[in-house]
Amino acid sequence: MDERAKLLGRGAFGYVYLCTRSDTEEMVAVKTILEEDTEFAEDEVRNLKKLQQFDPDQNCLVRFNRYQEIQKNYLLEFEKLDMNVQDFLEQSSRPLHLSEIQVITQQMLVALKALKSIQMVHGDIKLDNIMWRNQQLEPRNIKLIDFGVAQDVCELRCGDILQLLPQRAPEVLLGLPLSEAVDMWALGSVIASLYINNELYSSTCELDGTWKLKTECSCPTGNISTSSTTTRHEDTQAFVSLLKQILEVDPRKRISPSEALLHPFLTLTNFPSDLTEDLSDNKAAASIKKPSSKHLLSADTP
Ligand SMILES: Nc1ncnc2c1ncn2[C@@H]1O[C@H](COP(=O)(O)OP(=O)(O)OP(=O)(O)O)[C@@H](O)[C@H]1O
């Protein structure tokens, strides 16, 4: 690989570089995983090979081309994507519209449906792992990346620790049996945070945070609001209705990706909230690094 290759991103396990294939001249993203993390690289390759049975574009999954092992260092080649949602929020300094959240939700449900069909758990659904292929030109084309900690459901054991704390499902926290439903919880946490533009909680107590997440999203009227004076439109109500079914504490009752794809929120074409939302007023709430509890709760939250 060219030593001057541009760095596209970095994570706990690897650096991702922009490279040009010598045979096709195609720009690709190459994730390098060094020797000390060989085990993770092997797991990721194993998972990515399983996913090659899917059409990556139809299933909202990053396209994995091939890999190379050089003295226990791994190079994994992917289609080049554009920007992850976390970086977009930081760079654009504006909250996402509900219509944009709808697209992300829909695309990620398609990806989770594919994973569920082969009993695979992603285990690390978060804003950094959701990427646009081309944010400007193809805002509706979104892909799930990073299968480094993905596992088959049958490999999961009670007490396994998966997911970062803000996205961690209650059954993980409680050491209960685990299933693909943990990814649905994580997606719920992600889209809720996009809506309120905050981490849902900043508690250091795991269960306290999960309790807050649940209560904030399950108040009887579904009154998550960005402002106490905001009129709640049908689109907001539909969003909250779906969110409540995703953030169902009991994983056996939690909505599945296929069921969620049929939810009315995903068929909406009009978004009055997008038009009436005063985004400039919301800018204060847009700082995703500075949670503000006033944007989490409505007055009638229990
Ligand atoms: N195909 C791609 N095209 C462009 N950029 C990418 C691509 N894949 C990953 N990236 C960038 O690199 C970052 C890290 O990638 P990835 O999540 O695969 O690494 P990781 O080491 O497994 O990360 P983590 O710390 O989340 O486990 C991503 O958040 C993204 O910004």
The ligand as a Gaussian input file, in Angstrom:
#p B3LYP/6-31G(d) Opt

LIG

0 1
 N      -15.559000       1.451000       3.569000
 C      -15.187000       2.583000       4.161000
 N      -15.078000       3.730000       3.446000
 C      -14.695000       4.886000       4.025000
 N      -14.401000       5.008000       5.331000
 C      -14.501000       3.903000       6.097000
 C      -14.891000       2.643000       5.568000
 N      -14.895000       1.729000       6.572000
 C      -14.542000       2.407000       7.674000
 N      -14.306000       3.701000       7.412000
 C      -13.945000       4.755000       8.386000
 O      -13.060000       4.208000       9.348000
 C      -13.666000       4.240000      10.655000
 C      -13.240000       2.996000      11.432000
 O      -13.658000       1.841000      10.730000
 P      -14.135000       0.529000      11.493000
 O      -15.315000       0.833000      12.339000
 O      -14.307000      -0.574000      10.498000
 O      -12.845000       0.248000      12.419000
 P      -12.795000      -0.459000      13.840000
 O      -11.361000      -0.470000      14.260000
 O      -13.481000      -1.778000      13.758000
 O      -13.644000       0.554000      14.722000
 P      -14.271000       0.356000      16.175000
 O      -13.398000       1.137000      17.092000
 O      -15.638000       0.984000      16.028000
 O      -14.342000      -1.101000      16.451000
 C      -15.164000       4.346000      10.390000
 O      -15.873000       4.952000      11.458000
 C      -15.196000       5.206000       9.146000
 O      -15.078000       6.583000       9.462000

